[in-house]
Amino acid sequence: MISPTSALGRLPIEVLTHIFGYCLPEYQYLYTASELAPVLLTRICRLWREVAVGTPSLWCRLHVDEDWQGEAYCYDQWLKRSQGRPLSLMLVFPEYHWTELQGLLQPYLNQVWSLHLEHSLIPCQHDITIADFLALEELTVSTEEFPMAIPHFMSQPPPTLRSLNFIGPFFDFKFSAVNPAWSHLTNIDLQVCGPDTLPCLLHLCPDLSSLTVRAASSVDLQASEPFTHAKLQSLRVDCFDSVGPSSLFNAVSLPNLRLLDACYLEGWPHEEFKAFLMRSNCPLESLIFSTGVMAKEEWRAEYLALIPSLKIKVDLVDL
């Protein structure tokens, strides 16, 4: 208990509110645990409780776990205290709880700007899609298997969605059937069956500025004319053979590319990459040869001759 006459008890509300913001754990998502802020702040004294409950910025991030039903009231009170502010949520529990979860989330769907779905929480029913989250800007899906409901659930993104991160098995569905709203995406991080998916993504997402693709296998792309994507600035590619990267560099031109990070390539396609640089005429600032990529010193010298200001980073452990 803090006495109203103590130094802490006499702090202005604005100062107390500011201090409370620094009390939050440095987690991306917060827990309802009573020993952690912000809930802890409501248990110190009456004044602190009133200030904490009345500060919506303390209640805008929430981790909802698989035992949520026993704490449904606590979660609802937490969300109410956000007072309409944008919400960042992580939902972790089995899909068979999805119907019950809808009842909890329904009043707050239009507040959710960042959503992380983990494990099997991809609803099989066709009664909800990410389109229901009308203010959603960031979506992360983390799952051990590729649920059959993924294509439906993710095929109708709201026009507000800008970032998609899919953590788990290889992302494999017909991109041509995806809703045109995908064209608003600016950041994508996926595991795909092969880098041949990358040109499809670039066609589908003309506003894309950052793309990370991890591929298990590749297909030799037979592009009659390289496709030009004018906005992509950051590209990270992981692939386990040399066919994919070489055909990829032959298939695209990226005139605005500033960062390229290559990882786990059996053979670096030097000639194809050099032709790609000359064709793209891009302002590449950083070229990173990460784990599993062998780039000869004379090759790197040729890239510097093309772009003198280029910074090249090599993982020396693997050389």
Residue frames as qw, qx, qy, qz and C-alpha x, y, z in Angstrom:
[[0.000, 0.888, 0.459, 0.000, 0.00, 0.00, 0.00],
 [0.418, 0.236, 0.007, 0.877, 1.28, 3.43, -0.95],
 [0.133, -0.652, -0.483, 0.570, 0.34, 6.34, 1.29],
 [0.316, 0.843, 0.351, 0.258, -1.27, 9.34, -0.48],
 [0.213, -0.966, 0.114, 0.092, 1.17, 11.57, 1.45],
 [0.732, -0.290, 0.410, 0.461, 4.27, 9.72, 0.24],
 [0.025, -0.528, 0.441, 0.725, 6.38, 10.97, -2.66],
 [0.065, 0.090, 0.891, 0.441, 4.94, 8.30, -4.95],
 [0.072, 0.618, 0.765, -0.165, 1.42, 9.05, -3.80],
 [0.051, 0.801, 0.156, -0.575, 1.82, 12.76, -4.67],
 [0.297, -0.135, 0.618, 0.715, 3.10, 12.24, -8.21],
 [0.468, 0.379, -0.072, -0.795, 0.97, 13.92, -10.91],
 [0.831, 0.248, 0.452, -0.210, -1.24, 11.50, -12.82],
 [0.638, 0.735, -0.205, -0.102, 0.57, 12.33, -16.08],
 [0.040, 0.671, -0.732, 0.114, 3.93, 11.40, -14.56],
 [0.610, -0.156, 0.730, -0.267, 2.56, 8.21, -13.04],
 [0.825, 0.477, 0.203, -0.227, 1.08, 7.22, -16.40],
 [0.462, 0.759, -0.459, -0.016, 4.43, 7.78, -18.07],
 [0.222, -0.511, 0.805, -0.203, 6.24, 5.67, -15.46],
 [0.783, 0.080, 0.534, -0.307, 3.70, 2.86, -15.83],
 [0.752, 0.615, -0.152, -0.186, 4.58, 2.62, -19.51],
 [0.276, 0.649, -0.695, 0.141, 8.16, 1.75, -18.56],
 [0.524, -0.301, 0.703, -0.375, 6.94, -0.93, -16.15],
 [0.898, 0.276, 0.028, -0.343, 5.59, -3.15, -18.92],
 [0.752, -0.237, 0.550, 0.275, 7.61, -6.31, -19.65],
 [0.144, 0.599, -0.506, -0.603, 9.69, -6.21, -22.82],
 [0.452, 0.182, 0.865, 0.123, 7.55, -8.87, -24.47],
 [0.084, -0.093, -0.541, -0.832, 5.86, -8.38, -27.79],
 [0.548, -0.452, -0.492, -0.503, 2.66, -9.66, -26.19],
 [0.183, -0.404, 0.572, -0.690, 1.67, -9.23, -22.54],
 [0.416, -0.201, -0.887, 0.015, 0.26, -11.80, -20.13],
 [0.496, -0.647, -0.219, -0.536, -2.58, -11.57, -17.59],
 [0.684, -0.146, -0.573, 0.428, -0.29, -12.84, -14.80],
 [0.370, -0.894, -0.239, -0.079, -0.90, -10.97, -11.55],
 [0.655, -0.552, 0.097, 0.507, 2.83, -10.66, -10.83],
 [0.455, 0.104, 0.389, 0.794, 3.49, -8.79, -14.09],
 [0.188, 0.501, 0.080, -0.841, 2.54, -5.31, -15.23],
 [0.150, -0.432, 0.045, -0.888, 0.06, -4.04, -16.13],
 [0.671, -0.493, -0.505, -0.226, -2.06, -6.27, -13.85],
 [0.612, -0.212, -0.464, 0.604, 0.49, -5.90, -11.03],
 [0.104, 0.197, -0.072, 0.972, 0.06, -2.13, -11.13],
 [0.498, -0.452, -0.331, -0.663, -3.65, -2.51, -10.32],
 [0.780, -0.390, -0.486, 0.061, -2.84, -4.36, -7.06],
 [0.451, 0.173, -0.390, 0.784, -0.59, -1.78, -5.36],
 [0.011, 0.350, 0.492, -0.797, -3.09, 0.79, -4.14],
 [0.358, 0.698, 0.577, -0.225, -6.40, 2.39, -5.11],
 [0.161, 0.833, -0.161, -0.505, -4.78, 5.33, -6.91],
 [0.115, -0.413, 0.787, 0.444, -2.45, 3.15, -8.96],
 [0.365, 0.315, 0.874, 0.052, -5.35, 0.89, -9.89],
 [0.328, 0.809, 0.351, -0.339, -7.43, 3.83, -11.09],
 [0.087, 0.766, -0.405, -0.491, -4.54, 5.23, -13.11],
 [0.227, -0.231, 0.891, 0.319, -3.55, 1.87, -14.61],
 [0.380, 0.467, 0.797, -0.048, -7.12, 0.89, -15.52],
 [0.282, 0.873, 0.248, -0.312, -7.65, 4.32, -17.05],
 [0.043, -0.689, 0.529, 0.494, -4.51, 4.19, -19.21],
 [0.883, 0.368, 0.136, -0.257, -5.51, 2.38, -22.45],
 [0.469, 0.701, -0.538, -0.025, -1.95, 2.19, -23.81],
 [0.296, -0.447, 0.809, -0.243, -1.13, -0.37, -21.08],
 [0.652, 0.129, 0.688, -0.292, -3.73, -2.80, -22.42],
 [0.582, 0.629, -0.195, -0.477, -3.09, -2.85, -26.18],
 [0.427, 0.427, -0.792, -0.097, -0.95, -6.03, -26.34],
 [0.744, -0.249, 0.419, -0.458, -2.23, -9.41, -25.23],
 [0.240, 0.266, -0.924, -0.133, -1.16, -13.06, -25.33],
 [0.793, -0.099, 0.157, -0.580, -4.17, -15.42, -25.22],
 [0.015, 0.367, -0.929, -0.042, -3.12, -19.00, -24.44],
 [0.426, -0.098, -0.837, -0.328, -4.79, -22.40, -24.62],
 [0.247, -0.388, -0.795, 0.395, -6.31, -22.09, -21.11],
 [0.037, -0.188, -0.078, -0.978, -8.11, -18.90, -22.06],
 [0.458, -0.483, -0.588, -0.460, -11.62, -20.15, -21.25],
 [0.573, -0.501, -0.539, 0.360, -10.90, -20.17, -17.51],
 [0.293, -0.428, -0.126, 0.845, -9.84, -16.54, -17.77],
 [0.228, 0.566, 0.584, 0.535, -12.32, -15.30, -20.35],
 [0.199, -0.924, -0.323, 0.044, -13.56, -12.56, -18.01],
 [0.488, -0.632, 0.169, 0.577, -9.99, -11.33, -17.40],
 [0.425, 0.095, 0.545, 0.717, -9.27, -11.23, -21.13],
 [0.075, 0.755, 0.549, 0.352, -12.48, -9.34, -21.81],
 [0.325, -0.898, -0.158, 0.250, -11.72, -6.78, -19.10],
 [0.526, -0.356, 0.342, 0.692, -8.21, -6.37, -20.49],
 [0.314, 0.340, 0.590, 0.662, -9.52, -5.69, -23.99],
 [0.091, -0.877, -0.458, -0.113, -12.16, -3.27, -22.70],
 [0.430, -0.766, -0.010, 0.478, -9.46, -1.25, -20.97],
 [0.493, 0.033, 0.425, 0.759, -7.81, -0.61, -24.35],
 [0.168, 0.701, 0.312, -0.619, -10.73, 1.80, -24.95],
 [0.631, 0.737, 0.205, -0.129, -10.77, 1.37, -28.70],
 [0.067, -0.783, 0.533, 0.314, -7.02, 1.70, -29.23],
 [0.707, 0.435, -0.523, -0.196, -5.28, -0.50, -31.86],
 [0.818, -0.399, 0.380, -0.166, -4.67, -4.01, -30.52],
 [0.396, 0.520, -0.753, -0.077, -1.80, -6.45, -31.01],
 [0.838, -0.237, 0.301, -0.389, -2.89, -10.02, -30.22],
 [0.249, 0.353, -0.896, -0.104, -1.28, -13.44, -30.10],
 [0.834, -0.110, 0.119, -0.528, -3.70, -16.38, -30.01],
 [0.220, 0.383, -0.897, 0.022, -2.38, -19.80, -28.99],
 [0.551, -0.019, 0.718, -0.424, -4.78, -22.74, -28.70],
 [0.318, 0.124, 0.894, 0.291, -6.45, -25.53, -30.72],
 [0.160, -0.102, -0.470, -0.862, -8.81, -24.76, -33.59],
 [0.319, -0.471, -0.805, -0.166, -11.76, -26.44, -31.88],
 [0.229, -0.573, -0.472, 0.629, -11.94, -23.46, -29.52],
 [0.182, 0.109, 0.314, 0.925, -12.34, -21.02, -32.41],
 [0.236, -0.620, -0.592, -0.458, -16.13, -20.71, -32.17],
 [0.501, -0.722, -0.389, 0.277, -15.93, -19.79, -28.49],
 [0.467, -0.254, 0.054, 0.845, -13.08, -17.40, -29.23],
 [0.095, 0.464, 0.465, 0.748, -15.21, -15.52, -31.72],
 [0.365, -0.797, -0.466, -0.120, -17.51, -14.51, -28.90],
 [0.556, -0.599, -0.103, 0.566, -14.60, -13.02, -26.98],
 [0.405, -0.143, 0.314, 0.846, -13.04, -11.20, -29.93],
 [0.222, 0.652, 0.637, 0.347, -16.16, -10.04, -31.78],
 [0.103, -0.952, -0.250, 0.146, -16.46, -6.64, -30.03],
 [0.347, -0.770, 0.302, 0.441, -12.78, -5.91, -30.72],
 [0.768, 0.280, 0.451, 0.360, -12.22, -7.17, -34.29],
 [0.372, 0.862, 0.156, 0.306, -12.07, -3.66, -35.70],
 [0.313, -0.911, 0.267, 0.017, -9.30, -2.74, -33.25],
 [0.836, -0.251, 0.393, 0.288, -6.87, -5.55, -34.11],
 [0.371, 0.855, -0.294, -0.211, -4.00, -4.17, -36.22],
 [0.238, 0.525, -0.817, 0.020, -1.50, -6.99, -35.50],
 [0.899, -0.150, 0.154, -0.381, -2.47, -10.66, -35.19],
 [0.152, 0.465, -0.872, -0.010, -0.33, -13.73, -34.48],
 [0.913, -0.085, 0.002, -0.399, -2.01, -17.14, -34.80],
 [0.008, -0.543, 0.837, -0.066, 0.01, -20.04, -33.42],
 [0.316, -0.055, 0.941, -0.104, -0.21, -23.82, -33.80],
 [0.121, 0.314, 0.886, 0.320, -3.52, -25.23, -35.08],
 [0.139, 0.623, 0.464, -0.614, -5.59, -22.10, -34.58],
 [0.145, 0.165, -0.509, -0.832, -6.63, -21.85, -38.23],
 [0.588, 0.193, 0.502, -0.604, -10.40, -22.25, -38.27],
 [0.233, 0.082, 0.898, 0.365, -11.75, -25.05, -40.46],
 [0.270, 0.702, 0.622, -0.218, -15.16, -23.44, -40.61],
 [0.336, 0.350, 0.381, 0.787, -15.83, -21.06, -43.48],
 [0.176, -0.865, -0.466, -0.065, -17.57, -18.57, -41.23],
 [0.272, -0.921, 0.092, 0.265, -14.55, -16.34, -40.63],
 [0.759, 0.391, 0.015, 0.520, -11.51, -15.11, -42.55],
 [0.452, -0.275, -0.149, 0.835, -8.90, -12.47, -41.90],
 [0.020, 0.464, 0.382, 0.799, -11.23, -10.14, -43.84],
 [0.456, -0.740, -0.486, -0.094, -13.23, -9.88, -40.61],
 [0.531, -0.545, -0.125, 0.636, -10.29, -8.02, -39.03],
 [0.383, 0.855, 0.296, 0.187, -11.01, -4.77, -40.82],
 [0.074, -0.969, 0.236, -0.011, -8.07, -2.84, -39.32],
 [0.886, -0.262, 0.276, 0.264, -5.48, -5.62, -39.64],
 [0.283, 0.884, -0.351, -0.123, -2.05, -4.49, -40.86],
 [0.117, 0.537, -0.834, 0.055, 0.25, -7.32, -39.72],
 [0.937, -0.102, 0.028, -0.332, -0.49, -11.06, -39.79],
 [0.072, 0.506, -0.858, 0.060, 1.81, -13.82, -38.52],
 [0.932, -0.072, -0.081, -0.346, 0.82, -17.47, -38.81],
 [0.006, 0.530, -0.834, 0.152, 2.92, -20.02, -36.92],
 [0.901, -0.032, 0.149, -0.407, 1.92, -23.66, -37.35],
 [0.450, -0.395, 0.788, 0.141, 3.51, -27.11, -37.41],
 [0.448, 0.285, 0.807, 0.259, 1.33, -28.34, -40.27],
 [0.103, 0.032, -0.348, -0.931, -0.25, -26.70, -43.30],
 [0.384, 0.351, 0.701, -0.488, -3.97, -26.59, -42.41],
 [0.287, 0.393, 0.747, 0.452, -6.35, -27.23, -45.29],
 [0.016, 0.873, 0.475, -0.107, -8.28, -24.12, -44.28],
 [0.392, -0.463, 0.121, 0.785, -5.32, -21.80, -44.90],
 [0.205, 0.212, 0.540, 0.789, -6.21, -20.92, -48.54],
 [0.171, -0.737, -0.571, -0.318, -9.73, -19.89, -47.55],
 [0.460, -0.744, -0.301, 0.381, -8.74, -18.16, -44.33],
 [0.375, -0.520, 0.181, 0.746, -6.04, -16.06, -46.01],
 [0.390, 0.349, 0.620, 0.584, -7.56, -15.58, -49.46],
 [0.018, -0.826, -0.399, -0.398, -9.56, -12.47, -48.53],
 [0.471, -0.237, -0.331, 0.783, -7.19, -10.13, -46.66],
 [0.025, 0.904, 0.341, -0.257, -8.56, -6.74, -45.68],
 [0.517, 0.756, 0.032, 0.400, -7.19, -3.87, -47.77],
 [0.294, -0.908, 0.252, -0.160, -5.37, -2.63, -44.66],
 [0.911, -0.278, 0.222, 0.209, -3.05, -5.69, -44.50],
 [0.278, 0.886, -0.367, -0.047, 0.58, -4.78, -45.22],
 [0.028, 0.573, -0.811, 0.113, 2.71, -7.52, -43.67],
 [0.953, -0.060, -0.087, -0.285, 2.44, -11.34, -43.86],
 [0.013, 0.562, -0.813, 0.151, 4.77, -13.72, -42.02],
 [0.935, -0.058, -0.152, -0.315, 4.13, -17.46, -42.37],
 [0.105, -0.577, 0.785, -0.199, 6.24, -19.57, -39.99],
 [0.769, -0.050, 0.567, -0.291, 6.04, -23.31, -40.45],
 [0.684, 0.148, 0.664, 0.262, 5.62, -25.76, -43.33],
 [0.219, -0.054, 0.493, 0.840, 5.98, -24.83, -46.97],
 [0.374, 0.519, 0.272, -0.719, 3.37, -22.41, -48.21],
 [0.121, -0.036, 0.837, 0.533, 1.77, -24.07, -51.21],
 [0.384, 0.608, 0.645, -0.260, -1.41, -22.82, -52.86],
 [0.451, 0.521, 0.474, 0.548, -2.48, -21.21, -56.11],
 [0.204, -0.399, -0.143, 0.883, -1.39, -17.60, -55.85],
 [0.051, -0.151, -0.515, -0.842, -3.36, -16.80, -58.99],
 [0.358, -0.565, -0.698, -0.254, -6.54, -17.55, -57.05],
 [0.354, -0.403, -0.475, 0.698, -5.66, -15.20, -54.21],
 [0.077, 0.900, 0.418, -0.103, -7.72, -12.06, -53.80],
 [0.462, 0.652, 0.029, 0.600, -6.32, -8.91, -55.48],
 [0.402, -0.899, 0.026, -0.171, -6.18, -7.32, -52.02],
 [0.853, -0.270, 0.100, 0.434, -2.79, -9.03, -51.72],
 [0.519, 0.604, 0.098, 0.597, -1.54, -6.26, -53.97],
 [0.236, -0.909, 0.052, -0.340, -1.45, -3.97, -50.91],
 [0.867, -0.430, 0.001, 0.251, 1.18, -6.10, -49.12],
 [0.210, 0.905, -0.345, 0.137, 4.55, -4.45, -48.57],
 [0.121, -0.563, 0.793, -0.198, 6.29, -7.16, -46.50],
 [0.944, 0.001, -0.153, -0.292, 6.18, -10.96, -46.96],
 [0.104, -0.526, 0.834, -0.133, 8.12, -13.74, -45.19],
 [0.911, 0.078, 0.042, -0.403, 7.28, -17.29, -46.40],
 [0.375, -0.296, 0.855, 0.200, 8.57, -20.81, -46.76],
 [0.708, 0.456, -0.084, -0.533, 7.67, -21.99, -50.25],
 [0.940, 0.081, 0.324, 0.060, 8.11, -25.14, -52.32],
 [0.701, 0.147, 0.280, 0.640, 10.51, -23.42, -54.70],
 [0.166, -0.475, 0.012, 0.864, 11.85, -19.97, -55.64],
 [0.068, 0.293, 0.674, 0.675, 9.72, -20.16, -58.79],
 [0.170, -0.750, -0.629, 0.116, 7.03, -18.80, -56.44],
 [0.308, -0.489, -0.097, 0.810, 8.94, -15.55, -56.12],
 [0.019, 0.047, 0.446, 0.894, 8.07, -14.11, -59.56],
 [0.257, -0.559, -0.735, -0.286, 4.44, -15.03, -58.86],
 [0.364, -0.670, -0.444, 0.471, 4.58, -13.05, -55.62],
 [0.229, -0.304, 0.137, 0.915, 6.19, -10.09, -57.33],
 [0.096, -0.298, -0.628, -0.712, 3.46, -10.07, -59.98],
 [0.367, -0.622, -0.688, -0.070, 0.80, -10.36, -57.31],
 [0.427, -0.778, -0.265, 0.377, 2.26, -7.69, -54.98],
 [0.497, 0.660, 0.082, 0.558, 3.40, -4.62, -56.93],
 [0.207, -0.888, 0.135, -0.388, 3.86, -2.58, -53.72],
 [0.913, -0.328, -0.114, 0.212, 6.15, -5.14, -52.07],
 [0.102, 0.900, -0.369, 0.208, 9.25, -3.57, -50.51],
 [0.209, -0.528, 0.798, -0.202, 10.58, -6.50, -48.46],
 [0.918, 0.086, -0.206, -0.328, 10.49, -10.21, -49.30],
 [0.246, -0.483, 0.833, -0.110, 11.98, -13.24, -47.55],
 [0.891, 0.174, -0.203, -0.366, 11.61, -16.61, -49.29],
 [0.347, -0.435, 0.830, -0.045, 12.89, -19.94, -47.99],
 [0.794, 0.314, -0.270, -0.445, 12.64, -22.74, -50.58],
 [0.771, -0.284, 0.569, -0.036, 13.11, -26.50, -50.23],
 [0.626, 0.142, 0.633, 0.433, 13.44, -27.19, -53.94],
 [0.114, 0.586, -0.153, -0.788, 13.41, -25.26, -57.16],
 [0.677, 0.529, 0.505, 0.076, 12.09, -25.20, -60.69],
 [0.396, -0.106, 0.364, 0.836, 14.06, -23.88, -63.63],
 [0.280, 0.730, 0.343, -0.520, 12.16, -20.75, -64.63],
 [0.455, 0.238, 0.578, 0.634, 11.71, -20.28, -68.34],
 [0.098, 0.816, 0.292, -0.490, 10.99, -16.56, -68.58],
 [0.597, 0.561, 0.337, 0.464, 11.03, -15.11, -72.09],
 [0.150, 0.697, -0.051, 0.699, 11.41, -11.61, -70.68],
 [0.347, -0.109, -0.646, 0.671, 12.59, -10.65, -67.16],
 [0.262, -0.799, -0.503, -0.197, 9.80, -9.27, -65.01],
 [0.255, 0.353, -0.276, 0.857, 10.55, -5.85, -63.50],
 [0.445, -0.726, -0.517, 0.090, 9.40, -5.04, -59.98],
 [0.251, 0.703, -0.062, 0.662, 10.00, -1.36, -59.29],
 [0.418, -0.757, 0.111, -0.491, 9.50, -1.22, -55.51],
 [0.928, -0.300, -0.178, 0.133, 11.26, -4.20, -53.93],
 [0.029, 0.879, -0.393, 0.270, 14.12, -2.95, -51.74],
 [0.332, -0.501, 0.765, -0.233, 15.00, -5.96, -49.57],
 [0.881, 0.161, -0.329, -0.299, 15.28, -9.58, -50.74],
 [0.349, -0.482, 0.785, -0.173, 16.35, -12.58, -48.65],
 [0.845, 0.234, -0.333, -0.346, 16.53, -15.97, -50.37],
 [0.453, -0.399, 0.792, -0.096, 17.29, -19.38, -48.86],
 [0.869, 0.329, -0.154, -0.336, 17.49, -22.32, -51.30],
 [0.727, -0.415, 0.543, 0.065, 19.18, -25.70, -51.22],
 [0.746, 0.196, 0.468, 0.432, 20.37, -25.92, -54.82],
 [0.230, -0.377, 0.247, 0.863, 21.79, -23.67, -57.51],
 [0.170, 0.401, 0.731, 0.524, 19.08, -24.05, -60.16],
 [0.098, -0.820, -0.556, 0.090, 16.55, -21.85, -58.38],
 [0.249, -0.761, -0.008, 0.599, 18.76, -18.80, -57.74],
 [0.280, -0.182, 0.554, 0.762, 20.27, -18.78, -61.22],
 [0.063, 0.492, 0.733, 0.464, 16.89, -19.00, -62.93],
 [0.182, -0.822, -0.455, 0.291, 15.51, -16.48, -60.44],
 [0.244, -0.604, 0.161, 0.742, 18.14, -13.87, -61.32],
 [0.163, 0.055, 0.687, 0.706, 17.36, -14.50, -64.99],
 [0.037, -0.584, -0.785, -0.204, 13.63, -14.05, -64.41],
 [0.189, -0.897, -0.374, 0.138, 13.48, -10.71, -62.59],
 [0.380, 0.422, -0.097, 0.818, 14.86, -7.18, -62.65],
 [0.434, -0.748, -0.449, 0.227, 14.80, -5.17, -59.43],
 [0.383, 0.618, -0.002, 0.687, 15.81, -1.56, -60.13],
 [0.315, -0.775, 0.129, -0.532, 15.18, -0.40, -56.53],
 [0.902, -0.268, -0.308, 0.140, 16.90, -3.27, -54.69],
 [0.061, -0.852, 0.372, -0.364, 19.07, -2.11, -51.77],
 [0.412, -0.476, 0.739, -0.238, 19.67, -5.30, -49.76],
 [0.846, 0.174, -0.430, -0.263, 20.21, -8.88, -50.89],
 [0.434, -0.485, 0.710, -0.267, 20.81, -11.68, -48.38],
 [0.783, 0.225, -0.513, -0.269, 21.56, -15.18, -49.77],
 [0.465, -0.451, 0.683, -0.338, 21.66, -18.24, -47.53],
 [0.665, -0.038, 0.741, -0.092, 22.13, -22.00, -47.96],
 [0.691, 0.632, -0.142, -0.321, 22.89, -22.11, -51.68],
 [0.920, -0.069, 0.301, 0.240, 24.81, -25.10, -53.07],
 [0.575, 0.092, 0.311, 0.751, 26.38, -23.00, -55.77],
 [0.048, 0.720, 0.167, -0.672, 26.39, -19.24, -56.21],
 [0.608, 0.581, 0.462, 0.281, 25.28, -18.29, -59.78],
 [0.360, -0.499, 0.084, 0.784, 27.96, -15.67, -60.34],
 [0.157, 0.071, 0.540, 0.824, 27.41, -14.92, -64.04],
 [0.146, -0.633, -0.689, -0.320, 23.62, -14.80, -63.70],
 [0.346, -0.767, -0.369, 0.395, 23.87, -12.51, -60.68],
 [0.310, -0.350, 0.206, 0.860, 26.31, -10.17, -62.41],
 [0.028, 0.305, 0.636, 0.708, 23.95, -9.95, -65.39],
 [0.267, -0.731, -0.628, 0.005, 21.10, -9.30, -62.99],
 [0.348, -0.632, -0.159, 0.673, 22.99, -6.38, -61.41],
 [0.184, -0.141, 0.409, 0.883, 23.79, -4.82, -64.78],
 [0.093, -0.450, -0.724, -0.514, 20.25, -5.31, -66.06],
 [0.320, -0.745, -0.568, 0.144, 18.57, -4.02, -62.90],
 [0.273, 0.503, -0.097, 0.814, 20.97, -1.06, -62.49],
 [0.558, -0.722, -0.393, -0.114, 19.89, -1.06, -58.85],
 [0.023, -0.781, 0.374, -0.499, 21.30, 1.04, -55.97],
 [0.876, -0.258, -0.399, 0.086, 22.37, -2.10, -54.07],
 [0.172, -0.829, 0.360, -0.393, 23.88, -1.06, -50.73],
 [0.464, -0.459, 0.715, -0.252, 24.33, -4.37, -48.92],
 [0.792, 0.225, -0.512, -0.246, 25.13, -7.84, -50.27],
 [0.518, -0.493, 0.614, -0.333, 25.19, -10.56, -47.62],
 [0.670, 0.202, -0.701, -0.134, 26.53, -14.06, -48.22],
 [0.627, -0.490, 0.374, -0.477, 25.17, -15.88, -45.20],
 [0.564, -0.298, 0.765, -0.085, 25.60, -19.44, -43.98],
 [0.725, 0.225, 0.650, 0.046, 26.09, -22.00, -46.71],
 [0.551, 0.829, 0.096, -0.014, 27.05, -19.64, -49.56],
 [0.686, -0.268, 0.290, 0.611, 30.50, -19.80, -51.15],
 [0.371, 0.922, 0.111, 0.001, 31.39, -16.54, -52.93],
 [0.783, 0.089, 0.028, 0.614, 34.87, -16.30, -54.41],
 [0.298, -0.638, -0.059, 0.707, 36.95, -13.21, -53.71],
 [0.182, -0.071, 0.509, 0.839, 37.33, -12.44, -57.43],
 [0.058, -0.597, -0.729, -0.330, 33.55, -12.56, -57.83],
 [0.266, -0.803, -0.395, 0.357, 33.08, -10.06, -55.04],
 [0.304, -0.408, 0.223, 0.831, 35.64, -7.81, -56.70],
 [0.095, 0.272, 0.664, 0.690, 33.58, -7.83, -59.89],
 [0.179, -0.763, -0.619, -0.052, 30.46, -6.78, -57.97],
 [0.336, -0.712, -0.128, 0.603, 32.39, -3.91, -56.39],
 [0.271, -0.097, 0.457, 0.842, 33.56, -2.84, -59.82],
 [0.048, -0.539, -0.681, -0.494, 29.92, -2.56, -60.88],
 [0.377, -0.840, -0.251, -0.299, 28.80, -0.83, -57.64],
 [0.438, 0.416, -0.485, 0.632, 31.80, 0.78, -55.87],
 [0.316, -0.452, 0.350, -0.757, 29.76, 1.82, -52.82],
 [0.842, -0.194, -0.406, -0.298, 28.48, -1.74, -52.24],
 [0.341, -0.537, 0.672, -0.379, 29.05, -3.23, -48.79],
 [0.782, 0.100, -0.582, -0.198, 29.67, -6.99, -48.95],
 [0.508, -0.499, 0.579, -0.398, 29.38, -9.15, -45.84],
 [0.694, 0.212, -0.674, -0.140, 30.58, -12.75, -45.87],
 [0.830, -0.481, 0.167, -0.228, 30.03, -15.44, -43.27],
 [0.228, 0.681, -0.695, 0.040, 33.66, -16.42, -42.82],
 [0.621, -0.269, 0.681, -0.278, 32.78, -19.49, -40.80],
 [0.839, 0.312, 0.429, -0.127, 31.64, -21.25, -43.94],
 [0.515, 0.803, -0.284, -0.101, 34.48, -20.18, -46.26]]
